[in-house]
């Protein structure tokens, strides 16, 4: 087995194809594709440290606002249970040293996973062995796009001419989603609606992962007026028009809204794992 600096050496964009193949073989249906990986791992706007050997295993770490995250961990099935995961996580923890607690997944706005998929027993065993605990659970819901209610209209695609308005509105009402929403607008994957008070709500899709819908929100003062319904249905109809039969509503908060509006059912559960910061060594 490859060990030492070869296994945990830093990788660049030239390793992208190999990383995508590794993810497909080790992460199954939850695997990000090459386009999603390059946007999440190798853009100047989001500095990420990627280490490993694409034929064996890879780990990616990110720092955001002083917080430490493991964004991606993938070990080839032929090399699992052989110490590779421990070596990669040790390298990741060294890269994140001094930043406080380390969280696996859920590093918005350019996350790949809102946590560890609950079916990945081996990864949970690895993380538990390294002192991580289960901190919270995030849920996706599945939508059958072949059985949607009619689109009631009232929402439209956001244009570049809307960008300043959307930016100001997001900073005022939903600042933690600002980057994701502006990314969706730039990708032509954002619906907006207006009322007498101006911008009323938005719905984004395909932001970090293809086929995933969200975030979606309305002006807080307008909650309860069903403004989100035409936004949700409009976005799902647009996704269906592209030939899709299924969508996932990512990292959901209310369950009833999606279940009642579009018949969404519970999908993948993602469990966020977190490790407390190590105590400082004596004399430091």
Phi, psi and omega in degrees: 000141176291134182226180172064216187295334179294318181291323186250017176294156183283141182247152177240187183301337180293345179268004189302313182299318179294322178295319179298319178295318178300314180298318180298323183280333187255335185253352174064223186294344180271002187291135172285151178269182187296320180295319179292323180293317181295323180291328184269331188250334191229048174241144181299331183290340184226082182297123182229140175262120181245126181229156173131198178228116185302339177277351185235301181188155183218144172227144179230134181237153181216149174242130180221118179059035180081002179258150186252135182223142163263113185274327184211136171219121181218129177235130180301139181308327180290345184244007177287151181064031180232011180095353181296314181300319178297317180297318179294316181293326176297318177296319179298316180294326175295319179295331184260005183302139177089358182261358182098203182302147179253129181247136178262113182083183173064029182261073176297151014264356184243039179293156169262329181221140174277030183140190178268126178305133189297339181283350186273073184302316182301321180292323177294322177297317178299311183296320178298318179298333181265009173093013177274148177237161179280120187262320183194169180234132175246144188238142166254152175239143182263140180235129174276108184286349179276353184233038182280146166296163179300151176282118182283352183076182179101353177239154180218161176294134175288141180251165178301330178292345177270354193299316182296318179296315180297316180301311181297318181295319179294318179297328181283317190253318186223064188298331181289345177256003187303310184297318180296319183291318178293325175297316178298318179300316181295335178268003184061042180230046181219126172259144176227158173223155181232156172223195184297340181263001180111215181299126186255328182185174181211162171213126181248157174207163181056033184285299178254328183230133180295137178085359178259132179257139177129157004281164176220136180198163176235168176302128185308322181291345182259006180298142181094356181261010177064026178295331182288341184297306179295332177293312179297310182294321179298317180294318180294323176294323176295321178295320179293324180296341178273007176096009182272153177245352184214147175220159174241130171273117191270141169053053190288157171251284177284136177272317187298324182302312182285323179295315183285324187281317186229013179068026180296146178237158181298135180245236184281137171262131179246123183257124180278126177254142184218143179237129180294153179296142178292147178293142179300145178289150180303136178092356180255000000 
